[in-house]
Amino acid sequence: EILAAITDYFTPSTAPLQGIQALVTAGPTHEAIDPVRYIANHSSGKQGYAIAAALQKLGANVTLVSGPTNLPCPAGVTRIAVQSALEMLAACEKSLPADIAVCAAAVADWRVDKIASTKLKKTSATSLPKLNFALNPDILASISRDGPNRPGLVIGFAAETEAVEENAKSKLARKGCDWIIANDVSPQTGTFGGDNNTVLLVDQTGSESWETMTKNAVAEKLAQRIVEKLKLNT
Amino acid sequence: EILAAITDYFTPSTAPLQGIQALVTAGPTHEAIDPVRYIANHSSGKQGYAIAAALQKLGANVTLVSGPTNLPCPAGVTRIAVQSALEMLAACEKSLPADIAVCAAAVADWRVDKIASTKLKKTSATSLPKLNFALNPDILASISRDGPNRPGLVIGFAAETEAVEENAKSKLARKGCDWIIANDVSPQTGTFGGDNNTVLLVDQTGSESWETMTKNAVAEKLAQRIVEKLKLNT
């Protein structure tokens, strides 16, 4: 029995991602306005952290590039903490090459063009700030771009509040990634910050709707799909 | 000995704020941009929570109006959780009358004028959002305004990154509060999110600089000053 357990432990089937490098992004980004204010979003990082943990359990070497969250780093995972989209892109580039990339972070599309070095003051009762924005780099599109460092499988997330499937399909084409995991993050769904997720897996050939399950279950199911996909590719 | 302990416990000197109503605000506010994005600030809420706890320990009935934080509610304190400045003002107004108000929250000066009901989309590679702002109500000035509900002692906080004393004195005059606790929240000080604070107590007669100490120690010292002030007032 002991021998069987040991054999089982070292059997490829229990560590099907042994030797696989995985890059996972998670959490929100914070885009500074001035030294005290910033623009954030409601991503908790839970789904990305669960995916990093699930891939690690299947034997992958996982680097987790994480925006600000309150989550502990999953056991065995290497975490790089970042604040802004620019920092996240730089950390991702340093973490390539990888065999798989899962971009679960909710990256801010825009940053404030010029970050004030001192706190913006309310100079008069009626003065309002004028914020000019700059476009952030598109991390998912950047990782998906053809080249020697492109991971064999690039998976993006789409956080939508309307027309979820349509927006996800358009995002897949626009970004050049292989799969999109689309979820409805309307406040009434409780997805952002909550423990459950209802997702749609979209690839070039179609889409597949998964029943509502915990973010951990979504992560495990996605990790299994990744194992199957990598088997097909070899 | 038991009798002494009991007597001591019920002695006014150990509960000098018995019967006193205190309103404390703490934490940042989150001002929604759309269902997923918001503007925040780096306030952790630690200083305000420590003040609520210190006042409660001295016997006060404390209502803590708190923006989003990860802190547990101090024992014996009534907490009202809010997100935005408008919600914080409404919760404060409901919590008045009070004998003391300590406004430690880092309230956003501005909110987004029109909150989008669905997620702002990046419609083209170059499209940038135009955010128009509206001035938030000034909660400290509102509580400090003369009237039957004005607490006998109103204390505000000033989070500054430059000219701390000058800005604090100007804020005291402008808001109509009795004391300002000014602190330097420049990133290099580590005040926002950290456990220490270096403050300056400013009133009509002058200012007093406190050495760097933990936020708990600042809270206890401030609570003692409040006790002394209330004694003078009676």
Boltz contact constraints between the chains, C-beta under 6 A:
constraints:
  - contact:
      token1: [A, 35]
      token2: [B, 161]
      max_distance: 6.0
  - contact:
      token1: [A, 35]
      token2: [B, 187]
      max_distance: 6.0
  - contact:
      token1: [A, 36]
      token2: [B, 41]
      max_distance: 6.0
  - contact:
      token1: [A, 36]
      token2: [B, 42]
      max_distance: 6.0
  - contact:
      token1: [A, 36]
      token2: [B, 185]
      max_distance: 6.0
  - contact:
      token1: [A, 37]
      token2: [B, 41]
      max_distance: 6.0
  - contact:
      token1: [A, 38]
      token2: [B, 40]
      max_distance: 6.0
  - contact:
      token1: [A, 39]
      token2: [B, 39]
      max_distance: 6.0
  - contact:
      token1: [A, 40]
      token2: [B, 38]
      max_distance: 6.0
  - contact:
      token1: [A, 40]
      token2: [B, 40]
      max_distance: 6.0
  - contact:
      token1: [A, 41]
      token2: [B, 36]
      max_distance: 6.0
  - contact:
      token1: [A, 41]
      token2: [B, 37]
      max_distance: 6.0
  - contact:
      token1: [A, 42]
      token2: [B, 36]
      max_distance: 6.0
  - contact:
      token1: [A, 70]
      token2: [B, 70]
      max_distance: 6.0
  - contact:
      token1: [A, 109]
      token2: [B, 122]
      max_distance: 6.0
  - contact:
      token1: [A, 118]
      token2: [B, 161]
      max_distance: 6.0
  - contact:
      token1: [A, 118]
      token2: [B, 162]
      max_distance: 6.0
  - contact:
      token1: [A, 119]
      token2: [B, 161]
      max_distance: 6.0
  - contact:
      token1: [A, 122]
      token2: [B, 109]
      max_distance: 6.0
  - contact:
      token1: [A, 128]
      token2: [B, 110]
      max_distance: 6.0
  - contact:
      token1: [A, 128]
      token2: [B, 133]
      max_distance: 6.0
  - contact:
      token1: [A, 131]
      token2: [B, 131]
      max_distance: 6.0
  - contact:
      token1: [A, 133]
      token2: [B, 128]
      max_distance: 6.0
  - contact:
      token1: [A, 161]
      token2: [B, 35]
      max_distance: 6.0
  - contact:
      token1: [A, 161]
      token2: [B, 118]
      max_distance: 6.0
  - contact:
      token1: [A, 161]
      token2: [B, 119]
      max_distance: 6.0
  - contact:
      token1: [A, 162]
      token2: [B, 118]
      max_distance: 6.0
  - contact:
      token1: [A, 185]
      token2: [B, 36]
      max_distance: 6.0
  - contact:
      token1: [A, 187]
      token2: [B, 35]
      max_distance: 6.0
